[in-house]
Each structure stands twice: as C-alpha cells, then as structure tokens.
Amino acid sequence: DEADALLSVQVRSTMKSGPVSTVAVGVGDKRSHVAPPGRFEPVSLRLTPPSRGRSLMLARRPVGDEGRTFPLRLTRRVEGTVELTAENLEAIGNRSVALLHPSAGTTYDLRREEAIEIEPEEKTTKLKLAVGTEDYVEEQADQILPEEVTLTSYPNPARQQGTVEYALPDAKKVTLRLYDVLGREVATLVQGRKEAGRHTVRLETDRLSSGVYFGRLQAGDRTLTQKITVVR
C-alpha cells in the first residue's frame, strides 16, 4: 500500500470528537493526491502546493542532498486546542523531521515528541514540515525563531482583557510578574522553563484597578519591563 511508505501527520480537535485529518509525505519520485473537501471536519490539515492548484493530502517529492520543506495549512472550525501526531517515521529513514509553526516561532522535533498540542489564534494557520539532514532542519527552524528576547502587551491601554507576549530565541527559565506603580507585586503570570518561540499570556483585568502597571520579564540574564495601562 502506497500510504504505508509515507510519513503521515494527523490532526484532531481536543475539544470535539470527529474524523481525524491526515496528510502524508514521502521522498522519491514526484507523486500527489488531491485532498477531498474538508468542510465537515472539525479541523483539517492539507498540503499546499506552490501553484494555485487544489490542496493535497499526499505528496512525494525528491529531497535532494539536504532536504525539503512541505508547506501545510491547518484549518479549524471549532474553538480550543488541536493535537498533531506523526506516524510511520521509518518511511523517511534516518532523516531529521520537524514541524514548524512560523507565526508562533516554534519548532517541534517529530522524532522526540509523541503528540503536539497547539492553540491556533486564527481559523487558518500556516505550518511547515521540514525533512532532511540535521543541519537542513536546524537551518529551517532558525529562520522562524525570534532573534532576541522581547516583551510587549496589547491592547494597551487594556480594558476588559489584555495579552502579554514574550519571545525567546532559545529555551530559558522565565519569570513574568506584574507590579503596580509603587513596586508591589500584583501577580505572577509565568514561572518555569519555556521553549524557544513566541508565548502569550492572558491578562485578566477584572481584578485590577484603573491605572499603570509594569510587566517584568526575567529570562535567563535578561530583564525587560513593559508599561501596561488598565482602563476600567
């Protein structure tokens, strides 16, 4: 069976039961299969060819000396997180393989992670599947990682709810706390080791008085401060 010779990536909603959406990729002579309509799937995963043709559910492509990156499109029709898993990894031999989430600046090593959970911010999310040598996959991952530690918040001023976002170029121990203008700690928003990429934290303002606050991020030896105004 042709599908048995391909690496497959499956996606399902963690909030609602329904069919599992699967794409399959392989290395070798070029071959494709068009995907069926996915309007009845809670979440769907599709390969997106560079041309304006229809989305694919299977793609076999020559990899070359270094590797190849397959563009993916994740579409969700329900709220909540989605779970992605990889199967039949032996189909790509000893090559490295990673799932890249460019908008989040996050990379997942599919040979090390049994299941990946992400919470897409949009109904449609662009992903990439990089297959090849270790150097090639690392190069593809480096292209989407943040170059430096950053901290921001939006909207600012915040009314009913805000979001604090921070970016890490590599994995670090992180502490993110909120202080008032007198320097008193109001809340600890994040504490622990976090992977490289962009991370968001909800800032619930219903327990905060109107005024100015400061978010302080400690990431390794870097400390950043973000002024946050709350208007009730």
Disulfide bonds with the S-S distance in Angstrom:
none
